[in-house]
Amino acid sequence: MFRKIRHLNIVVIFMLLLQLAVYPANTLGSEKASITVEQAVQIVKDNFSIPEKYSRMSTGYNKYNDRATYNIDWSSMEQPHGSFNAMVDATTGDILNINQWEESFRPSFKLPVLSVEDAEKIATDLISKLASKYQSEMKLVKDDQQVLELNNSQPFAYSFRWIRIVDGIPFPGNGVNVSVRGDNGQVRDYSFNWTHDLNFPAASNVISPETARQTFLDTPMLELQYFIPPLMNPEISEPQRVLLVYQLSNKYYGGSVDALSGKPVTLDDQAVGDKSMSAVSSISAATSTTIIPGVASQVAEASTSKDSPENSQQISQSEAVEIVKKAIKIPKEFVMQNSSLNPDWDNPSEQVWDLNWNTESFYMGEHRFIGARVNAKTGDLISFHMSYNTKPDDKAKTVTRKEAQEIADDFLKRIQPERFQLVKLESERFYGGNIPSYIQMFSYVRVVNGIPVSSNRINITVDTVAKQVINYNMNWSNIEFPSNTDVLPINEATDRFLKMRPLELSYTSIYKQDGQKQEPRLVYQPNSNFTMYGPGMINAKTGEPMDWYGKTQSQWASSHKFTDIQGNYAEKEIGIVGLTGAFGEYGDTFRPDEKITAGSLLRGMITLEGNNRDLILADEDVLQIAKERGWLHEDLKLESELSRDDLSKIMIRLIKMEPSAKAKGIYAVPFTDANTIKPDSLGYIALAWGLGILKFDGNTLNPNQAVTRAEAAYALVHAYAIEQPQNPDMR
């Protein structure tokens, strides 16, 4: 599936460095372990089955924010590889998280054989076992919009979230997340977070929702921005879009209003936990295009790229290395370990050089490295990152945040003199986490027509002891920006936004300046339904709700929970296909006993596989796709009913077994009316019967009998439950 986090390698390394800086793994506090590592290992084994092939085990002890933990990892030394990772609280013995991963040499796609109710029971039973003493203080938050998307590499997993409830008020920063594989019921991920000894402010003197709304409007907490949706599939040519939107400003914690004081919650001079999607997106959207003077062309505001395949050739690896050396100093003891030429996720028509250096002692525990990315077409330095060498106990003098900003500004003036004039420094605490004095982070957002471009920014990290930039990421799109005329007034935009996401009372966490103690804060905040998906902004010109891919509400994939299938033999199978958003032509009803048409089945199959989910396909398009996929060879009309004979052929073609079905003289079926089966259909029907794809009652087949919608749903689920090779048509 191509819906990925952009520039993952850069961001993961960037956030890993930040985590090491904020929570050094070797920093031990006064908190002492109450259990041994051997006991922690046994706790995990008592609650989970570790595959025998994971014969290699490693353990570690960490201490951060007054919490001592054991990290325990099992992995396979032979192919296929896999791993089981766990973290255990060294004081309480609570399992804090686990995750499992298995390598597959033959990627396959499957529909889940478990219903959402089956998976929920597995998740609930796990919590009853691992977190029973907290269970009465939590509430399951159901995501009715969770949509099953088939893909070639990872089985579908149902996700469940329990949040902590304090005196009837949600505290979403605490709770449990569980994901359960739909194909075998295995718990793939478990995460438990619970903060003890918190003093929650009473909700007896809170401001009214109307007062909070007025603060939200007067601040204002919505901001007009240019939004560039991420490309869904970089291997398919699609135009980059720019949209004018209203979304929450990064200056305020997810649009929060303090419920006691009535003032906006800001990120200045405090660190806020449980970041909102809008604030986090400004980090995850941070990659770069750096121009080295004398190498790349001048920057023109709001212009399209002048470089084209006709007038620009790809640079060599050695040229890319020289470009990096012009920007940063690479110490003599650093040796280039690897380089590769890869597609650029932000610019699919271009490629980038990924370059990595480290010291010879890297693999002996001295983790010193430098990584950089260079655009192979334009010669732009896209980003660089280097290991963080300052230790928390260093006595060296650190520079102030103001002095660190001067270092960042001077760096940008040298590397990006033109673009430095087109950006503004974001909020003082754009990251929002606890950042120690020996590291400072800055985010500069691009401004066009006086409007910030949410995903075009430069992120810089400064080592305040070494007094140098150690991380640099930039994203700068060479595209035209639409006019900012005819946008909705801010008051009307706010009204529409709060209808979409009304303010609700909840607790959030504020970290004190020392980063050690949390202070619960009672706030009014736009409702997110505690899910990762859904509307995050509104179109500034139309007022339509939009998600983080720039899709409007009418384009959102949605699942169906049918109301007329209880007690049907195919209830589970119908519920599963409903999760994909397929067969929604009758709204909340499925009509299981109605005869299915060829068009309904084929449209359902196309939707089920995830492609063209957001398009309204014409009949001729449906037929063309079905024939291209090899599902249909006959000249069927979409409005015609399907027989069991027809359904068998379509299902066997779906699972790529038609060559076997065409074999002659090897098939037999135990039906009393077997003589009514056409000779050319016998192989298809025999395979569909033998593999459990078709549902039969009694000893007769009735090959020409019209198929019901329930039979079709049953057949689809059981066809997809069969191991298949990778499907090139599926995203």
Residue pairs with C-beta under 8 A, 6 or more apart in sequence:
1 149
1 151
1 152
1 153
1 154
1 610
1 731
2 232
2 233
2 234
2 235
2 731
3 232
3 549
3 731
4 345
5 11
5 284
6 230
6 284
6 285
6 287
6 345
6 346
7 287
7 345
7 346
9 354
10 287
10 288
10 373
10 383
10 385
10 473
11 283
11 284
11 286
11 287
11 473
13 371
13 385
14 286
14 385
14 459
14 461
14 471
14 473
15 283
17 385
17 387
17 388
17 461
17 470
17 471
18 431
18 433
18 439
18 441
18 461
20 388
21 388
21 435
21 436
21 438
21 439
22 433
22 434
22 435
22 436
22 439
22 515
23 62
23 64
23 65
24 64
24 391
24 392
25 60
25 62
27 63
27 64
27 392
28 61
28 63
28 68
29 63
29 66
29 68
31 63
31 66
31 67
31 68
31 91
32 68
32 91
33 61
33 68
33 70
33 90
33 91
34 90
34 91
34 92
34 93
35 43
35 88
35 90
35 91
35 93
37 59
37 61
37 70
37 72
39 93
40 59
40 70
40 72
40 88
40 90
40 93
41 57
41 59
41 72
43 88
43 93
43 95
44 50
44 72
44 86
44 88
44 95
44 98
47 95
47 129
47 130
48 84
48 86
48 98
48 187
50 74
50 84
51 74
51 76
51 82
51 84
53 76
53 78
53 82
54 74
54 75
54 76
54 82
54 83
54 84
55 74
55 76
55 77
56 74
56 75
56 76
56 77
57 72
57 73
57 74
58 72
58 73
59 70
59 71
59 72
59 73
60 70
60 71
61 68
61 69
61 70
61 71
61 90
62 68
62 69
62 70
62 71
63 69
65 515
65 516
66 516
67 89
67 91
68 89
68 90
68 91
69 87
69 88
69 89
69 90
69 96
70 87
70 88
70 90
71 85
71 86
71 87
72 85
72 86
72 87
72 88
73 83
73 84
73 85
73 86
74 83
74 84
74 85
75 81
75 82
75 83
75 84
76 82
76 83
79 103
79 105
80 102
80 103
80 104
80 105
81 103
82 100
82 101
82 102
82 103
83 100
83 101
84 98
84 99
84 100
85 98
85 99
85 100
86 95
86 97
86 98
87 95
87 96
87 97
87 98
88 94
88 95
88 96
89 95
89 96
94 130
94 131
94 192
94 194
95 130
95 190
95 192
96 191
96 192
96 193
97 189
97 190
97 191
97 192
98 187
98 189
98 190
99 188
99 189
99 190
100 186
100 187
100 188
100 189
104 153
106 723
106 725
106 726
107 152
107 153
107 725
107 726
108 152
108 723
108 724
108 725
108 726
109 150
109 151
109 152
109 720
109 724
109 726
109 727
109 730
110 150
110 155
110 156
110 182
110 183
110 720
110 721
110 723
111 148
111 150
111 156
111 182
111 576
111 577
111 608
111 716
111 717
111 720
111 721
112 119
112 148
112 155
112 156
112 158
112 181
112 182
112 183
112 576
112 579
113 182
113 183
113 184
113 576
113 717
113 721
114 122
114 158
114 180
114 182
114 183
114 185
115 572
115 575
115 576
116 146
116 158
116 575
116 579
118 185
119 158
119 160
119 180
119 182
119 185
120 140
120 158
120 160
122 180
122 185
122 187
123 158
123 160
123 178
123 180
123 187
124 140
126 178
126 187
126 190
127 135
127 138
127 162
127 176
127 178
128 135
130 190
130 192
131 138
131 176
131 192
131 194
134 164
134 194
135 162
137 164
137 165
137 166
138 162
138 163
138 164
138 165
138 175
138 176
139 162
139 163
139 165
139 170
140 160
140 161
140 162
141 161
141 162
141 163
141 529
141 530
141 531
142 160
143 159
143 161
143 529
143 531
143 533
144 559
144 561
145 531
145 533
145 534
145 556
145 558
145 559
146 158
146 159
146 531
146 559
146 579
147 557
147 558
147 559
147 579
147 580
147 581
148 156
148 182
148 559
148 576
148 579
148 580
149 156
149 557
149 580
149 610
150 156
150 580
150 608
150 609
150 610
150 720
150 730
151 610
151 730
151 731
152 726
152 727
152 730
155 181
155 182
155 183
155 184
156 181
156 182
156 183
157 179
157 180
157 181
157 182
157 188
157 189
158 179
158 180
158 182
159 177
159 178
159 179
160 177
160 178
160 179
160 180
161 175
161 176
161 177
161 178
161 530
161 531
162 175
162 176
162 177
163 170
163 171
163 172
163 174
163 175
163 530
164 170
164 171
164 172
164 173
164 174
164 175
164 194
165 171
166 200
166 507
166 520
167 200
167 202
167 203
169 203
169 505
169 506
169 507
169 522
170 504
170 506
170 507
170 530
171 200
171 506
171 507
171 508
171 520
172 274
172 506
172 508
172 530
173 193
173 195
173 273
173 274
173 507
173 508
173 509
174 193
174 194
174 195
175 192
175 193
175 194
176 190
176 191
176 192
176 193
177 189
177 190
177 191
178 187
178 189
178 190
178 191
179 187
179 188
179 189
179 190
180 186
180 187
180 188
181 187
181 188
182 576
183 721
195 509
195 518
198 518
198 520
199 520
200 507
200 520
200 522
201 260
201 520
201 521
201 522
203 259
203 505
203 522
205 260
206 259
206 260
206 505
206 522
207 257
207 259
207 260
207 262
207 524
209 503
209 505
209 524
211 262
212 257
212 259
212 262
212 503
212 524
213 498
213 503
215 257
215 262
215 263
215 264
216 255
216 257
216 494
216 498
216 503
216 524
217 491
217 494
219 252
219 264
220 490
220 494
221 248
221 249
221 252
221 255
221 264
221 494
222 246
222 247
222 248
222 249
222 255
222 490
222 493
222 494
222 497
223 246
223 247
223 248
223 249
223 452
224 244
224 245
224 246
224 451
224 484
224 487
224 490
224 540
225 244
225 245
225 246
225 247
225 451
225 452
225 453
225 454
226 242
226 243
226 244
226 245
226 448
226 451
226 452
226 453
226 454
226 456
226 481
227 242
227 243
227 244
227 245
227 247
227 454
227 455
227 537
227 550
228 240
228 241
228 242
228 243
228 453
228 454
228 455
228 456
228 477
228 479
229 241
229 243
229 548
229 549
229 550
229 551
230 548
230 549
231 238
231 240
231 345
231 346
231 348
232 238
232 549
233 731
234 343
234 344
234 345
234 348
235 343
235 348
237 348
237 349
240 477
240 479
241 550
242 477
242 479
242 480
242 481
242 482
243 482
243 539
243 540
243 546
243 550
244 451
244 482
244 484
244 487
244 539
244 540
244 541
245 454
245 537
245 538
245 539
245 540
245 546
246 488
246 490
246 493
246 494
246 497
246 537
246 538
246 540
247 278
247 454
247 536
247 537
247 538
248 254
248 255
248 276
248 278
248 279
248 526
248 537
249 278
250 267
250 278
250 279
250 282
250 426
250 427
250 430
251 266
251 267
251 427
252 264
252 265
252 266
252 267
253 265
253 266
253 267
253 272
253 275
253 276
253 279
253 432
253 508
253 523
253 525
254 275
254 276
254 277
254 278
254 279
254 525
254 526
254 528
255 276
255 503
255 525
255 526
256 264
256 265
256 508
256 521
256 523
256 524
256 525
257 263
257 264
257 265
257 503
257 523
257 524
257 525
258 264
258 265
258 521
258 522
258 523
259 505
259 522
259 523
259 524
260 522
265 272
265 508
265 510
265 521
265 523
266 427
267 279
267 427
267 428
267 429
267 430
267 432
268 427
268 428
268 429
269 428
269 429
269 513
270 429
270 510
270 511
270 512
270 513
271 429
271 432
271 433
271 434
271 435
271 510
271 511
271 512
271 513
271 515
272 432
272 508
272 509
272 510
272 511
273 433
273 508
273 509
273 510
273 511
273 518
274 508
274 509
275 432
275 433
276 525
276 528
277 528
277 532
277 536
277 548
278 536
279 430
279 432
281 454
281 455
281 548
282 426
282 430
282 443
282 445
282 454
282 457
283 430
283 431
283 443
283 459
285 454
285 455
285 457
285 475
286 443
286 457
286 458
286 459
286 473
286 474
286 475
287 346
287 382
287 383
287 473
287 474
287 475
288 373
288 381
288 382
288 383
288 458
288 472
288 473
288 474
288 475
288 476
289 375
289 378
289 380
289 382
289 474
289 475
289 476
290 327
290 380
290 381
290 382
290 383
290 415
290 416
290 472
290 474
291 297
291 299
291 380
291 381
291 415
291 416
291 418
291 419
292 323
292 326
292 327
292 379
292 380
292 381
292 415
293 417
295 323
295 326
295 379
295 380
296 378
296 379
296 380
297 306
297 307
297 378
298 418
299 416
299 418
299 419
299 422
299 476
301 422
301 448
302 448
302 449
302 480
302 481
303 478
303 480
304 478
304 479
304 480
305 378
305 478
307 377
307 378
312 377
312 378
314 351
314 376
314 377
315 323
315 353
315 374
315 376
315 377
315 379
317 339
317 341
317 353
317 355
319 379
320 339
320 353
320 355
320 374
320 376
320 379
321 336
321 355
323 374
323 379
323 381
324 330
324 355
324 372
324 374
324 381
324 384
327 381
327 384
327 415
328 370
328 372
328 384
328 386
330 357
330 370
333 359
333 360
334 357
334 358
334 359
334 368
334 369
334 370
335 357
335 358
335 359
335 360
336 355
336 356
336 357
337 356
337 357
337 358
337 362
338 356
339 353
339 354
339 355
339 356
340 353
340 354
341 351
341 352
341 353
341 354
341 376
342 351
342 352
342 354
343 350
343 351
343 352
344 350
344 351
344 352
344 375
344 382
346 475
346 477
347 375
350 375
350 376
350 377
350 378
351 375
351 376
351 377
352 373
352 374
352 375
352 376
352 382
353 373
353 374
353 375
353 376
354 371
354 372
354 373
355 371
355 372
355 373
355 374
356 369
356 370
356 371
356 372
357 369
357 370
357 371
358 367
358 368
358 369
358 370
359 366
359 368
359 369
361 368
362 368
362 369
367 387
368 387
368 389
369 386
369 387
370 384
370 385
370 386
370 387
371 384
371 385
371 386
372 381
372 382
372 383
372 384
372 385
373 381
373 382
373 383
373 384
374 380
374 381
374 382
375 381
375 382
381 415
382 474
383 472
383 473
383 474
384 471
384 472
385 470
385 471
385 472
385 473
386 470
386 471
387 470
388 439
388 463
388 470
389 463
389 466
390 396
390 438
390 439
390 463
390 465
390 466
392 436
392 438
394 438
394 465
396 465
397 465
398 437
398 438
398 464
398 465
399 407
399 464
399 467
400 464
401 428
401 440
403 464
404 440
404 442
404 462
404 464
405 425
405 440
405 442
407 462
407 467
407 468
407 469
408 440
408 442
408 460
408 462
408 469
409 420
411 460
411 469
411 472
412 419
412 420
412 423
412 444
412 458
412 460
413 420
415 472
416 458
416 474
419 446
419 458
419 476
420 444
422 446
422 447
422 448
423 444
423 445
423 446
423 447
423 457
423 458
424 444
424 445
424 447
424 452
425 442
425 443
425 444
426 442
426 443
426 444
426 445
426 457
427 443
429 435
430 441
430 442
430 443
431 441
431 443
433 511
434 511
434 514
434 515
435 441
435 515
436 515
437 464
438 463
438 464
438 465
439 461
439 462
439 463
439 464
440 461
440 462
440 464
441 459
441 460
441 461
441 462
442 459
442 460
442 461
442 462
443 457
443 458
443 459
443 460
444 457
444 458
444 459
444 460
445 452
445 453
445 454
445 456
445 457
446 452
446 453
446 456
446 457
446 476
447 453
448 481
449 481
449 484
450 484
451 484
453 477
453 481
455 475
455 477
456 475
456 476
456 477
457 474
457 475
458 472
458 473
458 474
459 471
459 472
459 473
459 474
460 469
460 471
460 472
461 469
461 470
461 471
461 472
462 468
462 469
462 470
463 469
463 470
486 541
487 493
487 540
487 541
488 496
488 540
488 541
488 543
492 543
493 538
493 540
493 543
496 538
496 543
497 526
497 538
498 526
500 535
500 538
500 545
501 526
501 527
501 528
501 535
502 526
502 527
503 524
503 525
503 526
503 527
504 524
504 525
504 526
504 527
505 522
505 523
505 524
506 522
506 523
506 525
507 520
507 521
507 522
507 523
508 520
508 521
508 523
508 525
509 518
509 519
509 520
509 521
510 518
510 519
510 520
510 521
511 517
511 518
511 519
512 518
512 519
528 534
533 547
534 547
535 545
535 546
535 547
535 553
536 546
536 547
536 548
537 545
537 546
538 544
538 545
538 546
539 546
539 552
542 552
544 552
544 553
545 552
545 553
546 552
546 553
547 556
551 614
555 614
557 581
557 613
557 614
558 581
558 584
559 578
559 579
559 580
559 581
560 578
560 579
560 581
560 582
560 583
560 584
560 588
560 590
561 575
561 578
561 588
562 574
562 575
562 578
562 588
562 589
562 590
563 588
563 589
564 589
564 590
564 591
564 592
565 571
565 574
565 575
565 590
565 592
565 710
568 574
568 592
568 710
569 695
569 710
569 714
570 592
570 695
570 710
570 711
570 713
570 714
572 717
573 710
573 713
573 714
573 716
573 717
573 718
574 583
574 590
574 592
574 709
574 710
574 713
576 713
576 717
577 583
577 604
577 608
577 713
577 716
577 717
578 584
578 590
580 607
580 608
580 610
581 607
581 613
582 603
582 604
582 605
582 607
582 608
583 590
583 600
583 604
583 709
583 713
585 600
585 603
590 709
590 710
590 713
591 709
592 708
592 709
592 710
592 713
593 708
593 709
593 710
594 708
594 709
595 641
595 706
595 707
595 708
595 709
596 641
596 642
596 707
596 708
596 709
596 711
596 712
597 638
597 639
597 640
597 641
597 642
598 632
598 636
598 637
598 638
598 639
598 640
598 641
598 642
598 646
599 619
599 622
599 638
599 639
600 709
600 712
601 642
601 647
601 650
601 712
602 622
602 623
602 625
602 626
602 631
602 632
602 638
603 617
603 622
604 712
604 716
605 626
605 631
605 654
605 716
606 612
606 617
606 622
606 625
606 626
607 613
608 716
609 727
609 729
609 730
610 730
610 731
611 729
611 730
611 731
612 625
617 625
619 638
622 638
623 632
623 638
626 632
627 633
628 729
629 729
630 653
630 656
630 658
631 650
631 653
631 654
632 650
632 653
633 649
633 653
634 646
634 649
636 642
636 646
641 706
641 707
642 650
642 706
642 707
642 712
643 703
643 704
643 705
643 706
643 707
644 685
644 694
644 701
644 702
644 703
644 704
644 705
644 707
644 711
645 677
645 678
645 681
645 684
645 685
645 703
645 704
646 707
647 688
647 694
647 707
647 711
647 712
647 715
648 681
648 684
648 685
648 687
648 688
648 693
648 694
649 661
649 681
649 684
651 688
651 693
651 694
651 715
651 716
651 719
652 658
652 661
652 683
652 684
652 687
652 688
652 693
654 719
655 691
655 719
655 722
655 724
656 724
656 725
657 687
658 684
660 683
660 687
661 683
661 684
661 686
661 687
662 683
663 683
664 683
666 683
667 682
667 683
667 686
667 687
668 674
668 686
669 677
669 682
669 685
669 686
669 689
669 701
670 699
671 677
671 696
671 699
671 700
671 701
672 699
672 700
673 700
673 701
673 702
673 703
674 701
676 701
676 703
676 704
677 685
677 701
677 703
678 703
681 703
685 694
685 701
685 703
687 693
688 694
688 715
689 696
691 718
691 719
691 722
692 718
693 715
693 718
693 719
693 722
694 711
694 714
694 715
695 711
695 714
695 715
